[in-house]
Amino acid sequence: MKNKSWAFISLTVKGLERCQTLRTALGVDGDILCLTKRAGGREDRTFDSFQEMMACAFNEYEVLVCLMASGIVVRALAPLMVSKTSDPAVLVMDEPGRFCISLLSGHLGSANDCAKLVEEKTGAAAVITTASDVSGSLAVDTLAMRLGLAIDDMTQAKDVTAALVNGEKVLINQNLADLPDNVQFGQATGTDAFAGMILIDPFEKGLSISQIAELKKRIPCVCLHSPGTVIGLGCRKGVSKEAIWNAIIENCEYCGLPSESIARVATVDVKQNEAGILGMVEELGADLRIIGREDIAQVESMFPGSDFVKETIGVSAVAEPCGYLGSDKGVQVCGRKKLDGVTVSIWRMKND
């Protein structure tokens, strides 16, 4: 398992000693946190209050290992928790190191895997209570992590996982190995025989936004998307990073595409130094593809255009041809939409 940024947290001298032993045994990148009054010189950070220490750890580290009673941890976490998609993994261990409880973010935060790592390296019994794991069934978020996919709707994911755990039939549109017996591969057509549906890269498989919306009206239906979303982008000069980001997110939400699936932003060469675009792409962590106007000229007739844009920069359209070329002539999910000086077109790279 890939090393994460760990925090080992204790309230007592014995707990502090266990943190030191545990970090060495795991061989992970991590800090030891303790209260100032318990500091002994081998910790990395000290805090005057427990709540301050937990708030810092919750926001700054990916895995928290708490050497203390679970009730204390639960009370400290209550005001800090936001979402299973963003909360860190939280483990609780007793001071003697006999048990390691996966307390929070078992799947998406990898707390279950971290508890198993502790068990493997130290012999502490991993205590895992997530229903899909203890029943030997499948959770949607576990499947998404396994395949490196982003989930479009966590509420729908929860409902589909409930169907899986309860042994009800769930349809999936991609034939995968090692699926439970109640998961059946097939096309997303008839839904009467199923209690839920998992659609992997549905746009590349020919489904439209409206078709997916109709399926979601019938039964719980979750879409899992590979990181192949491409944003074709045009904007007025000087538009802020925030305005560009808001336009992208609004259009992605309309399409049911999570921002985590965005792999590339494509824009015309005259915008290659636009500060708002550069700042947004850097923050997003996506690839920036600059499309030359000579290339756009070869395909601009395929898309609606503007005489004003043609007179201004020499081509009649930007967002759609940039999305088309930036996705390597992929699948259009949504045509151009304008918001506050930003034009967005959404595409998906083809899965070969």
N, C-alpha and C positions, 0 to 999 in steps of 0.2 A: 504494500500500500504506500502511496506517495506520502512523504512526510508533510505534516501541516504545522502551522504555528500553534504550539500548545502552551497552556498556562496550567501550572500545578499549584493548587491553592490550599493553604492550611491555616488552622486557627490555633494549633498547639505545637509544642516543641516536638512531640512524637510524630505529629503529622508532617512537620517540616522535614524531619529525617526521612520519612517515607517518600516524600516528594523528591528528595535528592536521589534516593535509591531507585525510584521509579523512572526518573528521567534518564538515568544512566542505563538502566535495563532496556528501555525502549529505543534509545538512540535517536530521539527525535529533536527537532529544533524547538526549544521551548524555554520559558522563564518560570522561575519559582517565585510565587507571590505570598506574602504573609503580612500579618499585622506588625506594626512598628515595635510594639512591646514584646513580640516574640522573636524579633530579629536576632540572628546569631552570627551573621557575617557571610553565610553561604547562599543567601537568597538573592534574587535579582532586583526585586522591587518591593517596597514596603508601603503600607497604607495605614492611616490613623483609624479608619473605620471599615468594618466588614462590608457594608453596603457600597461604600466608595470603591473598594477593591473589586467587588463583583461587577459593578457597573463598568469599570475600566476593562476588566477581563472580557465581559460580554461583548463589548464594542470593538476590542482590539485583537482578539485571538480567535482562531478557528475551532480549537478544541479546549474545553475546560475540564480539568480533572480535580474534583473537590474531595479532599481527604477529611470528611466530616459526616455528620448525620444527614440523611436525605431530606428530612423535614426543614432543617436550616437552609439548605440549598433551594428548596421549593419556594420558601417564603422570600428569599432574596431574588429569585428569578421572576416572580409574579409581575412586578412592575416593569420588567425589562423586555419581556417577550413580545415580539412583533409578528413573525410569520415563520412557518416551517421552511419557507424558501430562503430565509435570510438569517435566522437564529443560528448561533454556533452549536456544535455538538457539545453536550454536557454529560460527563461521567461522574458518578459518585462512588467513592471507595471508603471502606472502613479503615481505620488506622493500621490494624495488623496486616492489611492487604489480602484478605481472604476472598472478597467479592468486589466485582466491578459492575456497577449498574449503568446501563444505557438509559439516561433519564430524559434527554431532550434531543430532538433532531436525529432520530435513529436512522432514517433513510437518507434524506437529502443532505443532512449535515454529516453523515457517515459515523454517527455515534455508535451504531451497532458494530460496524467494522473496527472502530477504534477499541471498543470493549473486547472484541475478539483478539485484537493485537495485544492488548494488555494480558489477556489470558494466555496467549501463546508465549509471550516473553517472560511472564512472571509466575504463571500458575494460578493467578486469581480467577475465580469462576466468573465468567461473563454472564450477567443477568440481563436477558433481552425479553421484553414483553410485547413488542409489536405483533399484532394479530397475524399478519401474513407470515412472519418468521416462525412463530410458535406452531402455526397450523400447517406449515409446509406449502402454503399457497403463494400467490404472487401479489405484490403491491405495484401500482402504476409508477410511483416515484422510484422504486427499485429498478423496474424495467427501464425507465428513462435514463437512470444513471448508468446502467449496464451498457446501454446502446449509445450513450453520449447525446441524448436528445433533450429538447426543452419542452416543458409541459404548457399547454395553452390555457388551462383552466383548472386551478387546484380544487375547486368545489366539485367539478365533474370528475376529477381524478379520484377524489375521496369516495364518491358514489360508485364509481366503477370498481375501485379496490374493495369496497364493501360487498359488492356482488361476487367478486372473486373469492374473498374470504369465506363467504357463505355458500360456496359451491355452486352458484348459479352460472348459467352459460353466458360466456362473454365472447363476442366476435372480434377478431383481429385481422387486419387487412394485409399482414405480411407473415409469411411462413417462417417461424423462428424455431430454433431447437430448444429443448428443455422447458416447454411450456406445460402448465398443469392440464389435466384431462378436461377440465371445464372451459378451457380456452380453445376456440375453434377458428381455424383459418378460413377466410372466405371474402367475397366481395361485399362492399358496403351497400347492400340493396335491401332485402327484406330484413326487418328487425323484430318481427313478432316472436321469434323463438329465442330471443336473447334478452338478458337483463342489463346488458351494458355493451359498449363498443370501444375499441382502441384503434385509432386511425394513425398510422405512421406515414409521415410525409404525404398527406392526402392531396395536396395541390399537384405534386408531381405524378400522382396516380390518376389525375383527371377530374377530381372533384372541385367544385367551385365553392365560393363563400356561401352562396344561397343553399346549395345542396348540403353542405355541412351544417348550416343553421337549421335546416329542416330535420336532419337526423337528430340533432340535439333536442329538438322539440319532442321527439318520440321516446327516446331512452337516454340514460346517462351515456355521454359520448365524449371521450377525451382525445385530443389530437397531440401527437408527439412529433416535434419538428427537428430535423437535423440542422446544423449551423450552416444553412445554405441560402438565407434570405439576403437579397441585394436591394439596396435603396437607390433608385434613380433620383437624382436631386438637382433642382434648380432653385435659385433664390435671387432676391434683389441685392444690390451691393450694400454691404454694411449690416445685414441682418444678424442679430445676435445668435450666439450658440444656443441659448435657451429657446429662442423661437424655432430654430431648426429642430432641436430635440423634441419640442412639443408637437411639431407637425409630424415628425417621424413616429412618435409614440401613438398619437391619435390615429394615424393611418394603420399602424400595426395592430392596434386594438380592434379597429374595424374589421381587419382581416383575420383576427384570432391568432396572430403570430406574436409570440413572446419576443421581447427585445434581445433575449439571450441567443436567439437564432440568427441575428444579423451578422453576416460574415463580411460584407463589403458595402461601401458607399461609392457610387459612381456619379461623377459630374463632369461638366464640359471644361475644356482647358482654360477658358477665360476666368474660371472660378477657382483655379488651382491654388491661389494665394489668399482666398477669402478666409479671414480670421475665424468667422463663426463656424465655417465648415471644418477647418483644421482643428479647432478646439473641440468640436463635437465628436469628430472621428477619434481623436486621441482619447477622450473620456470614454467613448464607447469601446475602444480597443479593437476596432474593425480595420479592415484593409481599405485604403483609399485608391480608387481607380480613376485616373484622369482620361477622359475620352476626347480625342482630337476632333475638331469640327470637320475635318476632311472625312473622318470615319462616319460621323453623324450624317453628313450629306448623302452618304450612300444608302441610308435607311430611313431618312426623315419622312419620306413619302408614305411610310407605313403607319404614321401616327398623325393625329390632329396637330395642326401647327398654327403659328401666329405670324402675321405679316410684320407686326411691330418687332417681334423677336428676330425675325429674318433680317430686317433692316438694321437692327442694333448689333447683332453678333455674327450674322452670315448664315445661320441655320434657323429653321422655323420652330424647332422643338428641342427641349433639353432633357427633361426628366424621363420621359418614356424611352427615347432612343438610348440614353445613357444607361437606363436600367436593362434594356434589351442587350446591349453590347457588354455591359459590365457583368451580366449574368451568363455570358458566353452563349447568348441567344437562347436563354432559358424559358421558363414558364411565367407568363404574366399573371399575377394574383389580383392586382388592382391597378386600374388606369390612373392617370394623373389626377391629383387632388391638390387644391391650393388652400393655404392657411397662413395669414399674416406675412405675406411676402415670400412664402416658401412653397415650392411645388414638389410633390413627392409621387413617385410611382414605385410599386412594390413588385419584385420579381423573385423567382426561386431558381437556383441553379438546377440543371437536370441531373438526376441520379443515374449514372450509366450502369 
